[in-house]
């Protein structure tokens, strides 16, 4: 478990921790804190990590279940990232937060290879530079993110008080997030292959549940991998919304946890990777006899993972009001679904 209070991050060591301090902390700190294992190792060496009030400066120190570590975070920094006039679709805005409907293709915050042209650059222009400084220069106001090629809803903190409250809600997994995805195949409780896949189960109503740990892939650092020891705990649920003749499905996915690439890697682990996903979707092709030439062509040409953050709900960090927002499917996913639907109907009529 972990929680942020002011500039102190408190981490409680859980069951079966990693064999050394830096690894254990890296597996437990919230992703929103943006603390890599290498950064944690430096902070340990600098005396920024304490147990029982005393600095622990050995990154290889053993840890034990129940121990509480306090990590002193850097204070909020002045935001210096350049403001850029990039159009934004604003769903909600007040003095503490803003909800954006992000288009596919827009990176959330600056990073190597994407130093500008990001959502943060656009927000700085929109606000005249006034965003929560807790995330530092590259991540002002950012309490969660969605992948560059995923479209949909994102909440950003405009004030430090909102940043703290929203970050706590994400850490406690109390934020409601539903995603719509188009996947290969149709997840079914009647599928014996799924019944035999580790980490996969079904709940009442045919809801697919995938439970695992997630960690960076051993050989490809840009990918996440499903593991069952170590890493970060992750749970994804999915419900079939529409079946395209068994070849593909529109599914509603929701997160109990929020990890990098979680839906993409969990659905791939279940054998139902997202159409268009270049990292986890594999090279599967749909069958013409099931969705017609138009369906096969639309799926094969889809240029991104077919994933949209459709619903976002949370408690307003200042007023306490329960807020929920929804975003319609973008035009590219609507066109994909229409082609699959038409192809499946035509193929079904011929059978």
C-alpha positions as CSV (number, residue, x, y, z in Angstrom):
1,X,0.0,0.0,0.0
2,X,1.1,3.6,-0.5
3,X,-0.2,7.1,0.1
4,X,1.0,10.7,-0.5
5,X,0.8,13.3,2.3
6,X,2.3,16.7,1.4
7,X,5.7,15.7,0.0
8,X,6.0,12.4,1.9
9,X,5.1,9.2,0.2
10,X,4.4,6.4,2.7
11,X,4.8,2.8,1.5
12,X,3.8,-0.3,3.5
13,X,5.5,-3.5,2.5
14,X,3.0,-6.2,1.7
15,X,3.1,-10.0,1.4
16,X,6.0,-11.7,-0.3
17,X,8.0,-8.5,-1.1
18,X,11.0,-8.4,-3.5
19,X,14.3,-9.4,-2.0
20,X,15.8,-5.8,-1.8
21,X,14.6,-2.3,-0.9
22,X,14.8,-0.6,-4.3
23,X,12.9,-3.5,-6.0
24,X,10.2,-3.6,-3.3
25,X,9.6,0.1,-3.4
26,X,9.5,0.2,-7.2
27,X,6.8,-2.4,-7.2
28,X,4.6,-0.5,-4.6
29,X,4.9,3.2,-5.3
30,X,2.0,4.6,-7.3
31,X,2.8,5.2,-11.0
32,X,1.6,8.8,-10.6
33,X,4.7,9.4,-8.4
34,X,6.9,8.8,-11.5
35,X,9.6,7.1,-9.5
36,X,11.6,4.6,-11.5
37,X,13.7,1.9,-9.8
38,X,16.9,3.8,-10.8
39,X,15.4,7.1,-9.3
40,X,14.5,5.3,-6.1
41,X,18.0,3.9,-5.9
42,X,19.4,7.4,-6.1
43,X,16.9,8.7,-3.5
44,X,17.9,5.8,-1.1
45,X,21.6,6.7,-1.5
46,X,20.7,10.4,-0.9
47,X,19.0,9.6,2.4
48,X,15.4,10.4,1.2
49,X,14.0,7.0,2.3
50,X,13.4,6.5,6.0
51,X,12.2,3.6,8.2
52,X,11.2,4.4,11.8
53,X,12.5,7.9,11.3
54,X,16.0,6.7,10.3
55,X,17.5,6.9,6.8
56,X,18.0,3.6,4.9
57,X,20.8,4.2,2.4
58,X,21.4,0.7,1.2
59,X,19.3,-0.1,-1.9
60,X,20.0,-3.8,-1.4
61,X,18.7,-3.8,2.2
62,X,16.2,-6.6,3.0
63,X,12.6,-5.7,3.7
64,X,9.9,-7.4,5.6
65,X,6.1,-7.5,5.4
66,X,4.5,-4.7,7.5
67,X,7.4,-2.3,7.4
68,X,6.6,1.3,6.6
69,X,8.9,3.5,4.5
70,X,8.7,7.2,4.1
71,X,10.0,8.7,0.9
72,X,10.7,12.4,0.8
73,X,9.7,13.7,-2.6
74,X,11.1,16.6,-4.4
75,X,9.1,19.8,-3.7
76,X,6.8,21.1,-6.5
77,X,8.9,22.7,-9.2
78,X,8.3,25.7,-11.4
79,X,6.8,24.6,-14.7
80,X,9.1,25.6,-17.6
81,X,7.7,23.4,-20.4
82,X,6.7,25.5,-23.3
83,X,3.1,26.4,-23.9
84,X,1.8,25.5,-27.4
85,X,-1.5,26.4,-29.1
86,X,-2.9,22.9,-29.6
87,X,-6.7,22.5,-29.9
88,X,-8.4,20.8,-26.9
89,X,-11.8,19.3,-26.4
90,X,-12.8,20.4,-22.9
91,X,-15.6,18.4,-21.2
92,X,-15.5,20.1,-17.8
93,X,-13.4,22.9,-16.3
94,X,-13.4,24.8,-13.0
95,X,-10.7,26.4,-10.9
96,X,-9.3,23.1,-9.6
97,X,-9.5,20.6,-12.5
98,X,-10.1,20.1,-16.1
99,X,-11.5,17.0,-17.9
100,X,-10.2,16.6,-21.5
101,X,-11.4,14.3,-24.3
102,X,-8.0,13.4,-25.7
103,X,-7.7,12.5,-29.4
104,X,-5.7,9.4,-30.5
105,X,-2.1,10.4,-31.4
106,X,-1.6,13.0,-28.7
107,X,1.0,12.2,-26.1
108,X,0.0,13.2,-22.5
109,X,3.3,14.6,-21.2
110,X,6.8,15.3,-22.5
111,X,9.2,12.4,-22.6
112,X,12.3,11.5,-24.6
113,X,11.3,11.5,-28.3
114,X,8.1,13.6,-27.5
115,X,9.6,16.8,-25.9
116,X,6.7,19.0,-27.2
117,X,3.4,18.8,-29.0
118,X,1.9,17.0,-25.9
119,X,-1.3,17.5,-23.9
120,X,0.8,19.3,-21.2
121,X,2.0,21.8,-23.8
122,X,-1.6,22.4,-24.9
123,X,-2.8,22.8,-21.3
124,X,-0.1,25.3,-20.4
125,X,-1.3,27.4,-23.3
126,X,-4.9,27.0,-22.3
127,X,-4.2,28.1,-18.7
128,X,-1.5,30.6,-19.3
129,X,1.0,28.5,-17.4
130,X,-1.1,27.8,-14.3
131,X,-1.1,24.1,-13.5
132,X,-0.3,22.1,-10.4
133,X,3.4,22.0,-10.0
134,X,3.6,18.7,-8.1
135,X,4.4,16.7,-11.2
136,X,7.4,18.8,-12.0
137,X,8.3,20.4,-15.3
138,X,7.3,17.5,-17.6
139,X,4.1,16.4,-15.8
140,X,2.4,19.4,-14.3
141,X,-1.2,18.5,-13.2
142,X,-0.9,14.9,-14.5
143,X,-2.4,12.4,-12.0
144,X,-3.0,9.6,-14.6
145,X,-2.5,9.1,-18.3
146,X,-3.7,7.2,-21.3
147,X,-1.5,6.0,-24.1
148,X,-0.7,8.2,-27.0
149,X,-2.8,6.1,-29.4
150,X,-5.7,5.6,-27.0
151,X,-8.5,8.2,-27.2
152,X,-10.8,9.4,-24.5
153,X,-11.2,11.0,-21.1
154,X,-8.5,12.4,-18.8
155,X,-8.7,14.5,-15.7
156,X,-5.9,17.0,-15.0
157,X,-5.3,18.9,-11.7
158,X,-5.1,22.7,-12.0
159,X,-4.3,23.2,-8.3
160,X,-2.0,21.4,-5.8
161,X,-5.0,20.7,-3.5
162,X,-6.8,19.0,-6.4
163,X,-3.6,17.1,-7.4
164,X,-3.2,15.5,-3.9
165,X,-6.9,14.5,-3.7
166,X,-7.1,13.1,-7.2
167,X,-3.8,11.2,-6.7
168,X,-5.2,9.6,-3.6
169,X,-8.4,8.5,-5.4
170,X,-6.3,6.8,-8.1
171,X,-4.1,5.1,-5.5
172,X,-7.2,3.8,-3.7
173,X,-8.7,2.6,-7.0
174,X,-11.9,4.5,-6.3
175,X,-11.9,6.2,-9.7
176,X,-14.4,4.6,-12.1
177,X,-13.0,4.1,-15.6
178,X,-14.6,2.2,-18.4
179,X,-12.9,1.7,-21.8
180,X,-14.4,0.4,-25.0
181,X,-12.2,-1.9,-27.1
182,X,-12.5,-3.9,-30.3
183,X,-10.7,-7.3,-29.8
184,X,-9.9,-10.3,-31.8
185,X,-12.3,-13.2,-31.1
186,X,-15.1,-13.2,-28.5
187,X,-14.3,-13.9,-24.8
188,X,-16.6,-16.6,-23.6
189,X,-17.0,-18.5,-20.4
190,X,-17.7,-21.6,-22.5
191,X,-14.2,-21.5,-24.0
192,X,-12.1,-24.3,-22.4
193,X,-8.9,-22.5,-23.5
194,X,-9.8,-19.5,-21.4
195,X,-10.8,-21.7,-18.5
196,X,-7.3,-23.2,-18.5
197,X,-5.4,-19.9,-18.8
198,X,-3.7,-18.8,-15.6
199,X,-5.1,-15.6,-14.1
200,X,-8.3,-15.8,-16.2
201,X,-11.7,-16.4,-14.6
202,X,-15.3,-15.5,-15.2
203,X,-17.8,-13.8,-12.9
204,X,-21.7,-13.8,-13.0
205,X,-23.0,-12.5,-16.3
206,X,-20.1,-13.9,-18.3
207,X,-17.8,-11.1,-17.1
208,X,-14.1,-11.9,-18.0
209,X,-11.7,-11.2,-15.1
210,X,-7.9,-11.2,-15.6
211,X,-5.8,-11.1,-12.5
212,X,-2.0,-10.9,-12.5
213,X,1.1,-8.9,-11.7
214,X,2.5,-6.7,-14.4
215,X,6.1,-5.7,-15.0
216,X,8.4,-4.5,-17.7
217,X,9.2,-7.1,-20.3
218,X,12.7,-8.6,-19.6
219,X,14.0,-7.9,-23.1
220,X,11.7,-5.2,-24.5
221,X,11.5,-2.3,-22.1
222,X,8.7,-0.7,-24.0
223,X,6.4,-3.6,-23.3
224,X,4.6,-4.8,-20.2
225,X,4.5,-8.5,-19.4
226,X,2.1,-10.7,-17.3
227,X,3.9,-12.3,-14.4
228,X,2.6,-13.9,-11.2
229,X,5.4,-13.0,-8.7
230,X,6.7,-9.5,-8.1
231,X,5.6,-6.6,-10.2
232,X,2.4,-4.6,-9.8
233,X,-0.9,-6.2,-9.0
234,X,-3.5,-5.7,-11.8
235,X,-7.1,-6.6,-12.3
236,X,-9.1,-6.1,-15.5
237,X,-12.7,-7.0,-16.2
238,X,-14.4,-7.1,-19.5
239,X,-18.0,-7.6,-20.8
240,X,-18.9,-8.4,-24.4
241,X,-21.1,-5.6,-25.8
242,X,-21.4,-6.8,-29.4
243,X,-20.3,-10.1,-31.1
244,X,-19.2,-9.7,-34.7
245,X,-19.9,-13.3,-35.9
246,X,-17.3,-14.8,-33.6
247,X,-14.4,-13.0,-35.4
248,X,-14.2,-9.9,-33.2
249,X,-16.1,-8.2,-30.4
250,X,-16.8,-4.8,-29.0
251,X,-16.0,-5.1,-25.2
252,X,-16.5,-2.9,-22.2
253,X,-13.4,-3.1,-20.0
254,X,-13.0,-1.6,-16.6
255,X,-10.1,-1.3,-14.2
256,X,-9.8,-2.3,-10.6
257,X,-6.2,-1.1,-10.9
258,X,-4.6,1.2,-13.4
259,X,-1.2,0.0,-14.7
260,X,0.7,0.9,-17.9
261,X,-0.9,-0.8,-20.9
262,X,-3.1,-2.9,-18.5
263,X,-6.1,-3.5,-20.8
264,X,-3.9,-4.1,-23.8
265,X,-1.6,-6.7,-22.1
266,X,-4.4,-8.4,-20.1
267,X,-6.7,-8.9,-23.2
268,X,-3.7,-10.2,-25.1
269,X,-2.9,-12.6,-22.3
270,X,-6.5,-13.9,-22.5
271,X,-6.0,-14.5,-26.2
272,X,-8.2,-11.5,-27.3
273,X,-5.7,-8.8,-28.2
274,X,-6.9,-5.5,-29.4
275,X,-7.4,-4.9,-33.2
276,X,-4.7,-2.5,-34.4
277,X,-2.5,-2.9,-31.4
278,X,1.1,-3.0,-32.8
279,X,2.6,-4.1,-29.5
280,X,0.3,-6.7,-28.1
281,X,-2.2,-7.4,-30.8
282,X,-0.1,-9.9,-32.8
283,X,-0.5,-10.4,-36.5
284,X,-3.9,-12.1,-36.4
285,X,-6.2,-11.5,-39.3
286,X,-9.9,-11.8,-39.4
287,X,-11.6,-14.3,-41.7
288,X,-13.4,-13.1,-44.7
289,X,-16.1,-15.8,-44.3
290,X,-17.0,-14.3,-40.9
291,X,-16.9,-10.5,-41.5
292,X,-16.5,-10.1,-45.2
293,X,-13.9,-8.3,-47.2
294,X,-14.9,-4.9,-45.8
295,X,-14.5,-6.1,-42.2
296,X,-11.1,-7.7,-42.9
297,X,-9.9,-4.6,-44.7
298,X,-11.1,-2.2,-42.0
299,X,-9.5,-4.3,-39.2
300,X,-6.2,-4.8,-41.1
301,X,-5.9,-1.1,-41.8
302,X,-6.8,0.2,-38.4
303,X,-3.8,2.4,-37.5
304,X,-3.9,2.2,-33.7
305,X,-5.1,0.0,-30.8
306,X,-8.9,0.1,-30.9
307,X,-9.3,1.5,-27.4
308,X,-11.3,4.4,-26.1
309,X,-11.6,5.8,-22.5
310,X,-15.3,6.2,-22.6
311,X,-16.3,6.8,-19.0
312,X,-14.5,8.6,-16.1
313,X,-16.0,9.1,-12.6
314,X,-14.5,10.5,-9.5
315,X,-15.2,12.6,-6.4
316,X,-14.5,16.3,-6.9
317,X,-11.4,17.0,-4.8
318,X,-12.8,20.2,-3.3
319,X,-16.7,20.1,-3.4
320,X,-17.0,16.4,-2.7
321,X,-19.5,16.1,-5.6
322,X,-19.6,12.8,-7.4
323,X,-18.8,13.5,-11.1
324,X,-19.1,11.2,-14.1
325,X,-18.3,12.0,-17.7
326,X,-18.8,10.0,-20.9
327,X,-17.2,10.3,-24.3
328,X,-18.7,9.0,-27.6
329,X,-16.6,6.7,-29.7
330,X,-14.3,8.5,-32.1
331,X,-15.0,8.4,-35.8
332,X,-12.3,5.9,-36.6
333,X,-13.7,3.3,-34.1
334,X,-17.2,4.0,-35.2
335,X,-16.2,3.2,-38.8
336,X,-14.4,0.0,-37.8
337,X,-17.4,-1.2,-35.8
338,X,-19.8,-0.4,-38.7
339,X,-17.6,-2.3,-41.2
340,X,-17.4,-5.3,-38.8
341,X,-21.1,-5.2,-38.1
342,X,-22.1,-5.0,-41.8
343,X,-19.6,-7.7,-42.8
344,X,-20.8,-10.0,-40.0
345,X,-24.4,-9.5,-41.0
346,X,-23.8,-10.2,-44.6
347,X,-21.6,-13.3,-43.9
348,X,-24.3,-14.6,-41.5
349,X,-27.0,-14.2,-44.1
350,X,-25.0,-16.3,-46.6
351,X,-24.5,-19.1,-44.1
